[in-house]
Amino acid sequence: MQGCEPWSAPGGSNGVLVLHGFTGNPQSMRPLAEALATAGFTVELPLLPGHGTSIEDMIPTRWEDWSGAAETHFQALASRCDHIAVVGLSMGGSLTCWLAERHKHLAGIALINPLVRTPAELIEGARGLLEAGMETIDGIGSDIKKQGLEELAYPGTPLAAGISLFEAVAEVEARLGDIHCPVLLLSSREDHVVDPVNGDTVEAAVSGPIERIMLEDSYHVATLDNDAALIEGAVVRFFTAVLDGPGTTMVG
């Protein structure tokens, strides 16, 4: 899909991996990635498997595909940079937490409306629809308050892929205490896709220092919404501090 391509930029010795959300693509994170590149970071914004083409390509993909791609791009960036940070939106936030739980010396992470918990009844409901023969349901993209902006997400949501995400997120939530690096959490006050209580869960569970900023004028896809400039400034400031700070270490 035009406008959904992966994007990268060469920069200094500090690298940032940028991860998009479920049924979305790099379009939603491109302005933030460009702001990070302008600030001098080496930036990698991959297109996760099954995304950004057609929903038929996404139907057979699962968490293992997306997390595997995130790990591959993380390691590739680490091979070129001295220090690494990661930022993600929604499922990209889930993947960011997943990486931080496994790489103990990650310099820092930024989470934008991350998905880290899934009610059991939601999983059971999705399974029921799948068993009833439904392969997809209505899409979840373009939850944006700002008029005239649209996320180039799929018009539908693949159920089996969604169940895979929900099940993996339960494991991510169980290990949030393994995150010891500094965390920047950006939470929309009103979000119609991921309940803001997910941010409360992150804030209560991580072991490292955390800063939380409430977004008062954006919905779920906040990186394209009214608070986009605030997010870009906050993430650049945060990563500048943690990547250039004393004792910064590469991946573990």
Secondary structure, DSSP 8 states (H G I E B T S, - for coil): -TT---EEE--SSEEEEEE--TT--GGGTHHHHHHHHHTT-EEEE---TT-SS-HHHHTT--HHHHHHHHHHHHHHHHHH-SEEEEEEETHHHHHHHHHHHH-TT--EEEEES------HHHHHHHHHHHHTT--EEE-------STT------SEEEHHHHHHHHHHHHHHHHTGGG--S-EEEEEESS-SSS-THHHHHHHHH-SS-EEEEEESS--S-GGGSTTHHHHHHHHHHHHHHHHHSTT-----
